Amino acid sequence: MIRLCGLTRCFQAGEQRVVGLDALELEVAAGDYLAVMGPSGSGKSTLLNILGLLDAPDAGEYWLNGEATATLSEARRAELRSRWIGFVFQSYHLIPRLTALENIELPMVLAGIEPEVRRQRSHELVERLGLGSRLQHRPGELSGGQRQRVAIARAIAMQPELLLADEPTGNLDSRAGEEVFALLEELNAEGLTLIVVTHDAQHAARARRQLRLCDGRRVHEASWELA
Protein backbone atom coordinates (compact mmCIF):
# COMPACT_ATOMS: atom_id res chain seq x y z
CA MET A 1 0.00 0.00 0.00
CA ILE A 2 2.80 2.41 1.00
CA ARG A 3 6.34 2.48 -0.35
CA LEU A 4 8.90 5.14 0.52
CA CYS A 5 12.17 5.26 -1.42
CA GLY A 6 14.94 7.59 -0.27
CA LEU A 7 12.40 9.99 1.23
CA THR A 8 14.05 13.25 2.28
CA ARG A 9 12.52 16.41 3.72
CA CYS A 10 14.49 19.44 4.94
CA PHE A 11 13.47 22.71 6.55
CA GLN A 12 15.17 26.08 6.89
CA ALA A 13 15.30 27.48 10.43
CA GLY A 14 16.96 30.87 10.08
CA GLU A 15 20.41 30.12 8.68
CA GLN A 16 20.29 26.51 9.77
CA ARG A 17 19.15 23.65 7.54
CA VAL A 18 17.22 21.06 9.52
CA VAL A 19 16.79 17.54 8.18
CA GLY A 20 13.31 16.23 8.96
CA LEU A 21 13.65 12.93 7.08
CA ASP A 22 16.92 11.57 5.74
CA ALA A 23 16.61 9.11 2.80
CA LEU A 24 13.98 7.04 4.62
CA GLU A 25 13.01 3.65 3.20
CA LEU A 26 9.75 2.05 4.33
CA GLU A 27 7.05 -0.29 3.10
CA VAL A 28 3.64 -0.75 4.72
CA ALA A 29 1.27 -3.43 3.44
CA ALA A 30 -2.50 -3.04 3.35
CA GLY A 31 -3.99 -3.95 6.73
CA ASP A 32 -0.71 -3.44 8.61
CA TYR A 33 -0.45 -1.87 12.08
CA LEU A 34 2.66 0.29 12.55
CA ALA A 35 3.67 2.31 15.61
CA VAL A 36 6.17 5.14 15.01
CA MET A 37 8.29 6.28 17.94
CA GLY A 38 11.23 8.58 18.57
CA PRO A 39 12.26 11.70 20.48
CA SER A 40 11.00 15.17 19.66
CA GLY A 41 12.48 16.31 16.36
CA SER A 42 13.09 12.76 15.15
CA GLY A 43 10.84 13.14 12.10
CA LYS A 44 7.64 11.47 13.28
CA SER A 45 5.30 14.33 12.45
CA THR A 46 7.14 15.06 9.20
CA LEU A 47 6.63 11.44 8.18
CA LEU A 48 2.93 11.51 9.07
CA ASN A 49 2.39 14.77 7.16
CA ILE A 50 3.97 13.31 4.04
CA LEU A 51 2.05 10.03 4.35
CA GLY A 52 -1.14 12.08 4.70
CA LEU A 53 -0.27 14.14 1.60
CA LEU A 54 -0.22 17.32 3.67
CA ASP A 55 3.42 17.87 2.74
CA ALA A 56 5.73 16.72 -0.07
CA PRO A 57 9.32 15.44 0.11
CA ASP A 58 12.30 17.33 -1.25
CA ALA A 59 13.71 14.12 -2.69
CA GLY A 60 12.75 10.48 -2.99
CA GLU A 61 9.42 8.87 -3.77
CA TYR A 62 6.21 8.12 -1.90
CA TRP A 63 4.00 5.55 -3.61
CA LEU A 64 0.43 5.15 -2.38
CA ASN A 65 -1.47 2.20 -3.80
CA GLY A 66 0.89 2.15 -6.76
CA GLU A 67 0.65 5.88 -7.52
CA ALA A 68 3.70 8.13 -7.23
CA THR A 69 2.62 11.13 -5.16
CA ALA A 70 5.64 13.47 -5.14
CA THR A 71 4.64 15.44 -8.25
CA LEU A 72 0.85 15.25 -8.00
CA SER A 73 -1.26 18.37 -8.39
CA GLU A 74 -2.88 19.70 -5.24
CA ALA A 75 -6.29 18.74 -6.64
CA ARG A 76 -5.21 15.12 -7.03
CA ARG A 77 -3.60 15.10 -3.58
CA ALA A 78 -6.86 16.40 -2.08
CA GLU A 79 -8.78 13.70 -3.93
CA LEU A 80 -6.51 10.97 -2.57
CA ARG A 81 -6.72 12.38 0.97
CA SER A 82 -10.51 12.33 0.79
CA ARG A 83 -10.69 8.85 -0.73
CA TRP A 84 -7.92 6.91 0.97
CA ILE A 85 -6.78 8.61 4.19
CA GLY A 86 -8.29 9.38 7.59
CA PHE A 87 -6.60 11.52 10.26
CA VAL A 88 -6.84 11.45 14.07
CA PHE A 89 -5.02 14.16 16.02
CA GLN A 90 -4.03 14.61 19.66
CA SER A 91 -6.10 17.80 19.92
CA TYR A 92 -9.18 16.38 18.15
CA HIS A 93 -9.55 19.34 15.71
CA LEU A 94 -13.33 19.31 16.03
CA ILE A 95 -15.32 22.39 15.04
CA PRO A 96 -16.70 23.88 18.29
CA ARG A 97 -19.94 25.25 16.86
CA LEU A 98 -20.97 21.91 15.30
CA THR A 99 -22.59 19.03 17.13
CA ALA A 100 -20.92 15.62 17.37
CA LEU A 101 -23.13 14.39 14.53
CA GLU A 102 -22.37 17.43 12.35
CA ASN A 103 -18.62 17.03 12.94
CA ILE A 104 -18.83 13.40 11.84
CA GLU A 105 -20.83 14.33 8.75
CA LEU A 106 -18.54 17.18 7.69
CA PRO A 107 -16.12 15.25 5.43
CA MET A 108 -19.07 13.62 3.69
CA VAL A 109 -20.71 17.02 3.16
CA LEU A 110 -17.49 18.33 1.61
CA ALA A 111 -17.30 15.25 -0.60
CA GLY A 112 -20.83 15.81 -1.88
CA ILE A 113 -22.33 12.60 -0.48
CA GLU A 114 -26.12 12.56 -0.55
CA PRO A 115 -27.76 13.64 2.76
CA GLU A 116 -29.58 10.36 3.34
CA VAL A 117 -26.40 8.35 2.80
CA ARG A 118 -24.26 10.46 5.09
CA ARG A 119 -26.96 10.58 7.77
CA GLN A 120 -27.27 6.79 7.79
CA ARG A 121 -23.49 6.32 7.85
CA SER A 122 -23.07 8.89 10.64
CA HIS A 123 -25.73 7.28 12.81
CA GLU A 124 -24.13 3.87 12.34
CA LEU A 125 -20.78 5.29 13.47
CA VAL A 126 -22.34 7.09 16.43
CA GLU A 127 -23.97 3.90 17.65
CA ARG A 128 -20.86 1.81 17.09
CA LEU A 129 -18.67 4.22 19.05
CA GLY A 130 -21.11 4.52 21.93
CA LEU A 131 -22.02 8.14 21.26
CA GLY A 132 -25.74 7.67 20.68
CA SER A 133 -26.75 9.84 23.62
CA ARG A 134 -24.25 12.59 22.75
CA LEU A 135 -24.79 13.13 19.03
CA GLN A 136 -26.43 16.55 19.52
CA HIS A 137 -23.80 17.78 21.97
CA ARG A 138 -21.05 20.15 20.91
CA PRO A 139 -17.38 19.35 21.58
CA GLY A 140 -17.25 21.58 24.66
CA GLU A 141 -19.97 19.43 26.24
CA LEU A 142 -18.06 16.17 25.72
CA SER A 143 -15.29 14.49 27.69
CA GLY A 144 -11.87 14.07 26.13
CA GLY A 145 -12.53 10.42 25.37
CA GLN A 146 -15.86 11.24 23.75
CA ARG A 147 -14.28 13.99 21.65
CA GLN A 148 -11.61 11.61 20.42
CA ARG A 149 -14.25 9.02 19.51
CA VAL A 150 -16.08 11.70 17.53
CA ALA A 151 -12.77 12.52 15.82
CA ILE A 152 -12.24 8.83 14.97
CA ALA A 153 -15.79 8.57 13.60
CA ARG A 154 -15.15 11.64 11.43
CA ALA A 155 -11.82 10.14 10.27
CA ILE A 156 -13.45 6.91 9.07
CA ALA A 157 -16.70 8.44 7.77
CA MET A 158 -15.34 8.38 4.21
CA GLN A 159 -14.37 4.73 4.66
CA PRO A 160 -10.62 5.26 4.07
CA GLU A 161 -8.08 2.47 3.69
CA LEU A 162 -5.37 4.22 5.73
CA LEU A 163 -5.77 5.80 9.17
CA LEU A 164 -3.01 8.08 10.50
CA ALA A 165 -3.15 8.80 14.24
CA ASP A 166 -0.82 11.40 15.76
CA GLU A 167 -0.55 10.91 19.55
CA PRO A 168 -4.27 10.00 19.71
CA THR A 169 -4.23 9.48 23.49
CA GLY A 170 -1.87 12.33 24.41
CA ASN A 171 -4.64 14.41 26.01
CA LEU A 172 -6.53 11.51 27.62
CA ASP A 173 -6.39 9.75 30.96
CA SER A 174 -5.30 6.12 31.01
CA ARG A 175 -8.82 4.67 30.90
CA ALA A 176 -9.97 6.82 27.98
CA GLY A 177 -6.65 6.20 26.23
CA GLU A 178 -7.12 2.46 26.53
CA GLU A 179 -10.62 2.73 25.06
CA VAL A 180 -9.33 4.76 22.11
CA PHE A 181 -6.52 2.30 21.34
CA ALA A 182 -8.92 -0.63 21.61
CA LEU A 183 -11.17 1.07 19.07
CA LEU A 184 -8.29 1.78 16.68
CA GLU A 185 -7.16 -1.84 16.95
CA GLU A 186 -10.69 -3.06 16.27
CA LEU A 187 -10.73 -1.02 13.07
CA ASN A 188 -7.33 -2.44 12.11
CA ALA A 189 -8.58 -5.98 12.72
CA GLU A 190 -11.32 -5.25 10.17
CA GLY A 191 -8.70 -4.43 7.53
CA LEU A 192 -7.95 -0.72 8.00
CA THR A 193 -4.24 0.07 7.68
CA LEU A 194 -3.20 1.84 10.91
CA ILE A 195 -0.13 4.02 11.52
CA VAL A 196 0.14 5.53 15.00
CA VAL A 197 2.68 8.03 16.29
CA THR A 198 3.03 7.58 20.04
CA HIS A 199 5.45 8.24 22.90
CA ASP A 200 3.83 5.48 24.95
CA ALA A 201 5.99 2.35 24.78
CA GLN A 202 3.20 0.15 26.11
CA HIS A 203 0.83 1.28 23.38
CA ALA A 204 3.54 0.94 20.73
CA ALA A 205 4.25 -2.62 21.86
CA ARG A 206 0.72 -3.58 20.86
CA ALA A 207 1.35 -2.80 17.19
CA ARG A 208 2.35 -5.45 14.66
CA ARG A 209 5.40 -3.36 13.74
CA GLN A 210 7.43 -0.72 15.56
CA LEU A 211 9.51 1.89 13.79
CA ARG A 212 11.87 4.09 15.79
CA LEU A 213 13.23 7.27 14.23
CA CYS A 214 16.11 9.52 15.25
CA ASP A 215 17.26 12.57 13.28
CA GLY A 216 15.01 11.57 10.40
CA ARG A 217 16.54 8.10 10.07
CA ARG A 218 15.24 4.66 10.91
CA VAL A 219 17.30 3.45 13.85
CA HIS A 220 15.27 0.39 14.80
CA GLU A 221 12.40 -1.69 13.47
CA ALA A 222 10.71 -4.71 15.02
CA SER A 223 7.78 -6.79 13.88
CA TRP A 224 5.80 -9.79 15.08
CA GLU A 225 2.48 -11.49 14.61
CA LEU A 226 -0.31 -10.28 16.85
CA ALA A 227 -2.32 -12.89 18.73
N, C-alpha and C positions, 0 to 999 in steps of 0.2 A: 504493500500500500504506500509506504514512504521509503524513499531512498535519498540519502544525502551523500554527495560526492565532493570532497574537498571544500566544504561549506565554510566561507570566511566572511566575517562582518566586523568592520572597524568603525570607531567613532572618534571624533575630534573633540577633545576637552581642552579648550584654550590652545596652547602650543603643543600639547601632548596628544599623541595618537594612542588610543586605547583599543586593544583587540578584544572584541566581544566573543567571537568564535574563531578558532584557528584551524582551518583545514579539517573540519569535523567530518567523519565518515559514520554513517548510521543507517540501518535498515530496520523497519518496523512492519511486521506482517499484519494483515487484516485480522482483527480480533485479539491483538496482543494487548498486554497490560504492562506498561513501562513506568517506573518511578524515576524521576530525575532529581538528583541531589547535588549539593556542592555549596561552598561558602558564598557569601554575598560577593557579587562581581565575577562569579565563575562562568557566567554565560547562560544560566538557566532561563531567565526571562527573554534574553535575546533569541535563544533557540525556540521558545514557545511562540514568540511573535512571528518568527519566520515560518514555523510550521503552520501557524494560523493565517498566513498570507497577509499579516498586518505590516510586515517589513520584508525587504528583499536583501539577499546577500550581495556583498561586493564581488565575490568570486565563488566559483563552485556551482553545483547544481542541486536543486531540490525537485524531485520527481514525486508527484502525488497521483496515485492511480494511473501511472504510466505517462502522465503529462508533465513536461518540463515547465516549471513555474517562474523561473528567474526573469524571463523577458515578457511575461504576459501583460496585457493591458490591464489597467485598473478595473475596467468593466468586467473582464473575464475573471480577475482575482475576486471581485465581489460576488460574482456568480458562483464560483467554487466555494467561497466561504459560506454562502447561503445554503448551498446544496449538500456539502460534504462535512462541514466543520461546526461543532458546537463549542462554546466557551463558558467556563465557570471560573469566577474570580474570587479572590479573598474578600473583597469589599462588596460583593454581590452585584453592584452596578444596576440596581433596580431603579425605575423611575418613580420618585416619591409620590407624585400626584395620581398615579395609576393604581388600581387595585391589583391584588395578586393575580386574578384571572386576566386582567388587561395586560399585565406585564408578560404573562405566559403567551398571550395571543400576539403580542407585538411583532415578533419576527414573521409570523404568518400573514399579518396585515401588510407588512412591508413587501412580502413576496407575492401579494395579490391572491392569496388563497381564499376561496369562497367562504363567506361568513358561517354557513352551516357546517362546513368541513372543519374550520378552525375552532368553532365552538365545541363540536363533538370531541375533537382531539384534545382541546384544553381541559374539558371536564374529565376525560379519561385520565389525563396526567394528574389533575388535582386529586382525584380519588386514589390513584395509585400511590401518590406521595403523601397521603394522609392529610391533605389540606382542605378537605371538603367543607369544613366549618369556617374556613378562613378566606375563602376565595374572594369575598367582597371587602376584605381588609386591605388597607394600604401598608406599604413596607414599615412605616413607623409604628404600626400597631401589631407587628409580628416580632417574635423572638428571633435571635440570630439563626438558630437552626431552621426555623420556618422560612426565613428569608433566603437561606441558602438552598432549601428545597424548591422554593419558587424559582430561584436562579437556575437550578438544574433542570426543572421542568421547561423553562424558557429555552435552555440550551439544546434540549432534545426535541423541542416542538416541531422542528423541521425534519426530524428523523435523520440526523446526520450519521455518517459512518465513523467519524473521528471526534472524540471528545477531549478537549484540552482543559486541564484544571490547574490553575495557578494558586498554590497554597489554599485549597478550598476549605480547610478547617482552621486557618490561622487566626480567625476572630471568634472561634467557638470554644465552649468548654468541652471537656473530655467526652461527656455523654453525647452531646450534639455532634461532635466530631466523629465519634464512632458510628452514629446513625448515618451521617453523610457518606463516610467511606463505605459502609455496608451497601448503601444505595448505588454508589458508583460501581462497586464490584458486582452488584446484581445486573446492572446494565451491561457491564463487560461480559458477564457470563452468557448474556443473550446475544453476543456477537459484536457489540460496540467496541471499537478500538479505543483504548483509554491510555492517555499520557498525563501523568500527574507530577507536578513540581511540588516537592515537600521538603521541609527541614526535619520532619519527624521520622526518625529511623525505624520506629515500630510500624508506622504506616507504610513506609517504603518497603519494609521486609515482606509485606503482604503481596507485593506486585510479582508478576511472573518474571520480570526483568528489572534490574537496577542499573542505572547509568549515573556515574559520578563524574562531574566536571570540575576542572580547576583551570583558571586562566584561559577559558575557551577551548580547552582540550579534554578529551576523554581520558581519565586517569584510572578508571576501574569500571568493569562491567561484569555483572553476575546474572545468571538466569537459572531457573528451575521450573519443574512442573508443579502447578498448584494442585492441591488435593481436590 
